[in-house]
Amino acid sequence: MEAKFTKGPWGVREHGVQNLYNVVAQHAGIASVALWESGEPGNDVEALANAHLIATAPEMYEALNDALGELEALRDAPDSDYARPDETTIIDLDRVLAKARGEA
């Protein structure tokens, strides 16, 4: 079963509540991000950074998927002038992308 992702780009909007940010797509809410420490509001800077990291997910997924394809092509090229990529890197990229698709 192929994963269906909400189309990007995603962005970050302040929610209006301290330390709470919404990650949004064009017509959909993706996530709310807050940082709470022991029931008290946490670090606003860290909550905002986490929201931006989540909002970058569609672009990171595509970049990692493209990088994986390039590395596999280099690995499989019969007469490449380039160094062969480390198989561990290919395995790690494949594992992370599968996790993003909900397969792991």
ABEGO torsion letter per residue (X at the ends): XBBBBBBOBBBBBBAGBBGBBBBBBAABBABBBBBBBGGBBBBAAAAAAAAAAAAAAAAAAAAAAAAAAAAAAAAABABBABBBBBAAAAAAAAAAAAAAAGAX
